């Protein structure tokens, strides 16, 4: 009898519509049509993890998309959103969850991981009153204080996330401590106690995997890895989900806004920052480019063994081709 390795732990992943917004192509990709604007989704994902011996899965949402109520945004955010019209707010994440027609509603969500806290990803956290929020290091400081002239505090909501239900991931590197990026906020004991039944933050540590220098095994079984993916905004993280023995899904958030950049057909656009310099949609364009290179390298490194599907939050083409993978369907 041959000895066979145990099958890897897997999760199920379903896409959710969580609103749409409109992006001018010239701000996002090189060699753009200066007039072209595309209305694109801000995708959310339901990830379900069933631990051995349990009957109820732990349910996690990755990103919450656009707020249903525009008045939930600050006036500065609303001024920015005015440049992204049309914005479609229905169905939002919660409506899409309920429209799945199963018994799963917002009160059944245990965890929410935000790739980052831009307005089109934070959604309506108050809908998820049972959930604990997990965000990249520095995120709560960013919400409170902003960061520098391009990211002033009024572009964020300082009370966006409930402090007693929010856990910031550990610092990725000691280097982060000395830099001017937003400081880490230690999670409260109440937030840590909430996730103790199914997560063990005491064992969390950033470890390399293939081309990624820093991944964090969320459940300790390899089924969901949080991937440090710097460049777009402080605390930006991605999620690598194993959905089958030979299939990964890589949820890329805003690592890029247009999959043509990942495919190498386009580059990251640069435009005037209004201060005599150039900027991109990323806080650190070079770091964002390095993150994209690592993602491409990761996919290549497993080619032939494990297939990796990369999905970025604003990919309208993927949405159109994969309607059957939206909740209650699965990837
Ligand atoms: Zn963003």
Boltz pocket constraint, residues with backbone or C-beta under 6 A from the ligand:
constraints:
  - pocket:
      binder: B
      contacts: [[A, 116], [A, 118], [A, 232], [A, 233], [A, 254], [A, 281]]
      max_distance: 6.0
